[in-house]
Amino acid sequence: MDWDDVGRSSYRVEISGWDSGEIFFVEKAYLKWDPEGGKEACVQNLLKQGSVVFIRLLQPLSTHHTYPIAYHVMEVGTRDARGSIRVVLEQARPRSPLSVHRLIAERMQ
Protein backbone atom coordinates (compact mmCIF):
# COMPACT_ATOMS: atom_id res chain seq x y z
CA MET A 1 0.00 0.00 0.00
CA ASP A 2 1.24 3.48 -0.83
CA TRP A 3 1.23 5.74 2.24
CA ASP A 4 2.05 8.85 0.23
CA ASP A 5 -1.51 8.80 -1.10
CA VAL A 6 -3.93 8.54 1.82
CA GLY A 7 -7.20 8.25 -0.05
CA ARG A 8 -10.65 6.71 0.03
CA SER A 9 -9.46 3.40 1.41
CA SER A 10 -8.10 5.00 4.59
CA TYR A 11 -9.86 5.91 7.81
CA ARG A 12 -8.85 8.16 10.69
CA VAL A 13 -8.57 5.99 13.81
CA GLU A 14 -7.38 5.95 17.38
CA ILE A 15 -4.97 3.11 18.18
CA SER A 16 -4.22 2.06 21.74
CA GLY A 17 -2.36 -0.73 23.45
CA TRP A 18 1.03 -1.50 24.94
CA ASP A 19 4.17 -0.73 22.96
CA SER A 20 7.35 -2.83 22.84
CA GLY A 21 8.47 -1.27 26.14
CA GLU A 22 5.16 -2.34 27.72
CA ILE A 23 4.05 1.28 28.10
CA PHE A 24 0.40 2.03 27.38
CA PHE A 25 -0.13 4.42 24.45
CA VAL A 26 -2.96 6.08 22.58
CA GLU A 27 -2.36 7.75 19.23
CA LYS A 28 -4.30 8.91 16.21
CA ALA A 29 -3.39 7.39 12.86
CA TYR A 30 -4.74 6.37 9.48
CA LEU A 31 -5.90 2.80 8.89
CA LYS A 32 -5.66 1.66 5.29
CA TRP A 33 -8.05 -1.07 4.29
CA ASP A 34 -7.35 -2.90 1.06
CA PRO A 35 -9.70 -5.85 0.34
CA GLU A 36 -6.78 -7.72 -1.25
CA GLY A 37 -3.94 -6.57 1.00
CA GLY A 38 -5.60 -6.39 4.41
CA LYS A 39 -5.32 -3.63 6.96
CA GLU A 40 -2.27 -1.48 7.68
CA ALA A 41 -1.52 1.52 9.83
CA CYS A 42 1.44 3.80 10.34
CA VAL A 43 2.17 4.37 14.02
CA GLN A 44 4.73 6.31 16.04
CA ASN A 45 5.07 3.75 18.84
CA LEU A 46 7.19 0.65 18.27
CA LEU A 47 4.98 -2.43 18.54
CA LYS A 48 5.82 -6.11 18.92
CA GLN A 49 4.76 -8.65 16.34
CA GLY A 50 1.91 -10.71 17.78
CA SER A 51 0.79 -8.04 20.23
CA VAL A 52 -2.81 -6.84 20.47
CA VAL A 53 -3.89 -3.26 19.81
CA PHE A 54 -7.33 -1.70 19.92
CA ILE A 55 -8.57 0.44 17.05
CA ARG A 56 -11.50 2.82 17.24
CA LEU A 57 -12.85 4.61 14.18
CA LEU A 58 -12.90 8.39 14.55
CA GLN A 59 -15.99 9.82 12.88
CA PRO A 60 -16.09 13.61 12.65
CA LEU A 61 -19.39 15.26 13.47
CA SER A 62 -21.01 11.92 14.32
CA THR A 63 -23.41 11.49 17.21
CA HIS A 64 -22.81 7.73 17.21
CA HIS A 65 -20.21 6.22 19.51
CA THR A 66 -17.68 3.83 18.06
CA TYR A 67 -16.17 1.01 20.04
CA PRO A 68 -12.62 -0.29 19.83
CA ILE A 69 -11.94 -3.53 18.00
CA ALA A 70 -8.99 -5.77 18.87
CA TYR A 71 -6.34 -6.48 16.22
CA HIS A 72 -3.20 -8.61 16.20
CA VAL A 73 -0.01 -6.96 14.93
CA MET A 74 1.10 -9.40 12.22
CA GLU A 75 4.08 -7.50 10.77
CA VAL A 76 6.15 -4.55 11.97
CA GLY A 77 8.14 -2.47 9.51
CA THR A 78 11.10 -0.20 10.13
CA ARG A 79 10.81 3.47 11.08
CA ASP A 80 10.69 5.69 7.98
CA ALA A 81 12.12 9.19 7.49
CA ARG A 82 8.97 10.71 9.01
CA GLY A 83 9.27 8.55 12.13
CA SER A 84 6.33 6.32 11.26
CA ILE A 85 6.32 2.54 11.49
CA ARG A 86 4.07 0.53 9.16
CA VAL A 87 2.22 -2.33 10.84
CA VAL A 88 0.06 -5.01 9.24
CA LEU A 89 -3.03 -5.86 11.27
CA GLU A 90 -5.51 -8.70 11.43
CA GLN A 91 -8.72 -8.55 13.42
CA ALA A 92 -8.45 -10.65 16.56
CA ARG A 93 -10.71 -13.64 16.92
CA PRO A 94 -10.99 -15.91 19.94
CA ARG A 95 -8.20 -18.49 19.62
CA SER A 96 -5.34 -20.02 21.51
CA PRO A 97 -2.00 -18.14 21.78
CA LEU A 98 -0.30 -20.91 19.80
CA SER A 99 -2.56 -20.31 16.81
CA VAL A 100 -1.56 -16.60 16.76
CA HIS A 101 2.12 -17.56 16.61
CA ARG A 102 1.32 -20.09 13.90
CA LEU A 103 -0.42 -17.38 11.84
CA ILE A 104 2.61 -15.10 12.16
CA ALA A 105 4.96 -17.93 11.13
CA GLU A 106 2.78 -18.65 8.07
CA ARG A 107 2.86 -14.98 6.98
CA MET A 108 6.66 -14.93 7.21
CA GLN A 109 7.08 -17.89 4.81
Order of alpha helices (4+ residues) and beta strands (2+ residues): beta-beta-beta-beta-beta-beta-alpha
